[in-house]
Amino acid sequence: MVRVSDLEASLDFYCNKLGLEEQRRIDVEAGRFTLIFLGAAGNPDSQVELTYNWPSEDGSAPEEYTGGRNFGHLAYRVENIYETCQRLMDGGVTINRPPRDGHMAFVRSPDNISIELLQAGQPKAPAEPWKSMENVGEW
C-alpha cells in the first residue's frame, strides 16, 4: 500500500505515465478514504494499493507524507527500458537514475515513492543519451 496525497496526480503518474491499470476502487465514506488497486498491464494480479485519505470535514488538508523511500521501492519489468524512460520524460517525469546499463532505471512518484524499472530479458546495449546521463536527486 502506498499513501498518496494528490489522487489525480498519482493516477496520472501510475496509470497514464507508468502504464498500470485500475483494477478496482473502493470509497469508504465512514472512514473518509479511497482505495484504488492498480495492476500491471497483462498481469492484473501484481497489484499496488493506493490509499487516498480525504481532507477532513472542516476542509483542512490530510496528513503530509514524507520519507517515501523508507519502505523500499516498487519495481516493474518493462519491455523496452529506453522507450519507457523516454515516454516518462516526455510526460514530465524525472529519470533519477538513467538506464546507463540498458537494464535498470529509477523514477519517483508524485509522493516521492521510488519506482525501479527493469528491462525484461537481457539488458539492452548501452546507448545514448542514456549512457552519458548523470543521476538526478535521490532514487
C-alpha positions as CSV (number, residue, x, y, z in Angstrom):
1,M,0.0,0.0,0.0
2,V,1.2,3.5,-0.9
3,R,-0.4,6.5,0.7
4,V,-1.0,9.3,-1.8
5,S,-1.6,13.0,-1.2
6,D,-3.0,14.0,-4.6
7,L,-5.2,11.3,-6.1
8,E,-5.4,12.8,-9.6
9,A,-1.6,13.4,-9.9
10,S,-0.9,9.9,-8.6
11,L,-3.4,8.3,-11.0
12,D,-1.8,10.3,-13.9
13,F,1.6,9.1,-12.9
14,Y,0.8,5.4,-12.2
15,C,-1.7,4.9,-15.0
16,N,-1.0,7.4,-17.8
17,K,2.7,7.5,-17.4
18,L,3.8,4.3,-15.8
19,G,1.2,2.2,-17.6
20,L,-0.6,0.5,-14.7
21,E,-4.3,-0.2,-15.0
22,E,-7.0,0.5,-12.4
23,Q,-8.5,-2.9,-11.3
24,R,-11.0,-1.7,-8.7
25,R,-11.8,1.3,-6.5
26,I,-13.4,1.4,-3.0
27,D,-14.7,4.7,-1.5
28,V,-15.2,4.4,2.3
29,E,-17.4,7.3,3.3
30,A,-17.3,6.5,7.0
31,G,-13.5,6.3,7.1
32,R,-13.1,9.2,4.6
33,F,-10.7,7.4,2.3
34,T,-10.4,5.8,-1.1
35,L,-8.6,2.6,-2.0
36,I,-7.5,2.1,-5.6
37,F,-6.0,-1.1,-6.8
38,L,-3.7,-0.9,-9.8
39,G,-2.2,-3.8,-11.7
40,A,0.5,-4.1,-14.4
41,A,-0.8,-4.5,-18.0
42,G,-1.2,-8.1,-18.7
43,N,-0.6,-9.1,-15.1
44,P,-3.5,-7.6,-13.1
45,D,-2.7,-9.8,-10.1
46,S,0.5,-7.9,-9.4
47,Q,-1.2,-5.1,-7.7
48,V,-0.3,-2.0,-5.7
49,E,-2.9,-0.4,-3.5
50,L,-3.1,3.4,-3.5
51,T,-4.7,4.9,-0.3
52,Y,-6.0,8.4,-0.5
53,N,-7.2,9.9,2.8
54,W,-9.8,12.6,2.2
55,P,-9.4,16.1,3.6
56,S,-11.1,16.5,6.9
57,E,-14.7,17.6,7.0
58,D,-13.6,21.1,8.0
59,G,-11.6,21.3,4.8
60,S,-8.1,21.0,6.2
61,A,-5.5,19.1,4.3
62,P,-4.8,15.5,5.1
63,E,-1.6,14.3,6.7
64,E,1.6,15.2,4.8
65,Y,3.7,12.2,3.9
66,T,7.4,12.3,4.0
67,G,10.3,9.9,3.6
68,G,8.8,8.0,0.6
69,R,11.9,5.8,0.3
70,N,11.7,4.4,3.9
71,F,9.6,1.3,2.8
72,G,11.9,0.4,-0.1
73,H,10.6,0.7,-3.6
74,L,8.2,-0.7,-6.2
75,A,9.7,-2.5,-9.2
76,Y,8.3,-3.2,-12.6
77,R,9.7,-5.1,-15.6
78,V,9.3,-3.2,-18.9
79,E,9.5,-4.4,-22.5
80,N,11.9,-1.6,-23.6
81,I,13.6,0.4,-20.9
82,Y,14.8,3.1,-23.3
83,E,11.3,3.7,-24.8
84,T,9.7,3.6,-21.3
85,C,12.2,6.2,-19.9
86,Q,11.7,8.4,-23.0
87,R,7.9,8.2,-22.6
88,L,8.2,9.1,-18.9
89,M,10.5,12.0,-19.7
90,D,8.1,13.2,-22.4
91,G,5.4,13.2,-19.7
92,G,7.4,15.4,-17.4
93,V,8.8,12.6,-15.1
94,T,12.4,13.0,-14.0
95,I,14.6,10.0,-14.6
96,N,16.6,9.9,-11.3
97,R,18.8,7.0,-12.2
98,P,19.0,6.7,-16.0
99,P,19.3,3.2,-17.6
100,R,23.0,3.7,-18.4
101,D,23.5,-0.1,-18.3
102,G,20.4,-0.8,-20.5
103,H,18.9,-2.7,-17.6
104,M,17.8,-0.5,-14.7
105,A,16.4,2.9,-14.1
106,F,14.7,4.7,-11.2
107,V,12.0,7.4,-11.1
108,R,9.8,8.9,-8.3
109,S,6.1,9.2,-8.0
110,P,4.3,12.5,-7.1
111,D,4.6,11.4,-3.4
112,N,8.3,10.6,-3.8
113,I,7.9,6.8,-3.9
114,S,10.9,5.3,-5.6
115,I,10.0,3.2,-8.6
116,E,12.5,0.8,-10.2
117,L,12.2,-0.1,-13.9
118,L,13.9,-3.2,-15.1
119,Q,14.5,-4.3,-18.7
120,A,12.6,-7.6,-19.4
121,G,15.0,-10.3,-20.5
122,Q,18.6,-9.4,-21.3
123,P,19.8,-5.8,-20.9
124,K,19.7,-3.5,-23.9
125,A,23.1,-2.4,-25.3
126,P,24.2,0.8,-23.6
127,A,23.1,3.7,-25.8
128,E,23.0,7.5,-25.9
129,P,21.7,9.7,-24.4
130,W,21.2,7.3,-21.5
131,K,24.8,6.0,-21.0
132,S,26.0,9.6,-20.6
133,M,23.2,10.8,-18.3
134,E,24.0,11.6,-14.6
135,N,21.9,10.6,-11.7
136,V,19.5,13.3,-10.5
137,G,18.4,13.7,-6.9
138,E,17.7,10.6,-4.8
139,W,16.5,7.3,-6.2
